[in-house]
Amino acid sequence: MRRPSTPTEAQVFRLGAALTGVVLMLSAALAADFAREHMLAIGTICGAGPHPHCGWCFGAAGLVLAGLAAFYVALEPIGAVRKAGLFQIKASRGQA
């Protein structure tokens, strides 16, 4: 019986980036829901007239951009990740 192959460092990194993207997108959906409730409470769209944008509007937009960036990192070719130096951490052995 064959043993299942162990995941490589790149696969673990990609999975972590993808899960981070999912969490960021879910957080963006929650922030957008709060922004919509805030707009219902004030009776107009945030940013229209004398009402400035609320923090939930900015939070939702920022979280969407961060989630898209995390998905990009998870899906880009591994060569680009290595060029960025993300896999260059090396432990020193007994050197002070």
C-alpha positions in Angstrom: 0.0 0.0 0.0 1.4 3.4 -1.0 1.7 6.1 1.6 0.0 9.4 0.6 2.5 12.0 -0.5 3.3 14.7 2.0 2.4 18.3 0.9 5.3 20.5 -0.1 6.0 23.9 1.5 4.6 25.6 -1.6 1.3 23.7 -1.4 0.9 24.5 2.3 1.7 28.2 1.6 -0.9 28.3 -1.3 -3.5 26.6 0.9 -2.9 29.1 3.7 -3.1 32.1 1.3 -6.4 30.7 -0.2 -7.9 30.2 3.3 -6.9 33.7 4.2 -8.6 35.0 1.0 -11.8 33.1 2.0 -11.8 34.6 5.5 -11.2 38.1 4.1 -14.0 37.8 1.6 -16.4 36.6 4.3 -15.4 39.5 6.5 -16.0 41.8 3.5 -19.5 40.4 3.2 -20.2 41.0 6.9 -18.9 44.6 6.6 -21.0 45.2 3.6 -24.1 44.0 5.5 -23.3 46.4 8.3 -22.8 49.2 5.8 -26.2 48.5 4.3 -27.9 48.5 7.7 -26.1 51.8 8.4 -27.5 53.3 5.2 -31.0 52.1 6.1 -30.6 53.8 9.5 -29.7 57.2 8.1 -32.1 56.9 5.2 -29.6 57.7 2.4 -26.6 56.3 0.7 -23.3 56.9 2.5 -21.3 59.6 0.8 -24.4 61.3 -0.6 -25.0 64.9 0.5 -23.8 65.8 4.0 -23.4 62.2 5.1 -19.8 61.0 4.8 -18.9 57.4 4.1 -19.1 55.2 7.3 -16.2 53.0 8.4 -18.1 49.9 7.3 -18.0 51.1 3.6 -14.3 51.6 3.7 -13.8 48.3 5.6 -15.8 46.3 3.1 -13.9 47.8 0.2 -10.5 47.2 1.9 -11.3 43.7 2.8 -12.4 42.8 -0.8 -9.1 44.2 -2.1 -7.1 42.2 0.5 -9.0 39.0 -0.3 -8.3 39.4 -4.0 -4.6 39.9 -3.2 -4.6 36.8 -1.1 -6.3 34.8 -4.0 -3.7 36.2 -6.4 -0.8 35.0 -4.2 -2.5 31.6 -3.9 -3.0 31.1 -7.6 0.2 32.7 -9.1 2.9 30.5 -10.5 5.3 29.2 -7.9 8.3 30.7 -9.7 6.9 34.2 -9.0 6.6 33.3 -5.3 10.2 32.2 -5.1 11.4 35.3 -7.0 9.7 37.4 -4.3 11.9 35.7 -1.7 9.1 34.1 0.3 10.9 30.7 0.6 14.4 32.1 1.5 14.2 31.7 5.2 16.9 29.3 6.4 17.9 28.3 9.9 21.5 28.7 10.9 23.2 25.7 12.6 25.1 26.6 15.7 26.4 29.9 14.3 26.2 32.8 16.8 
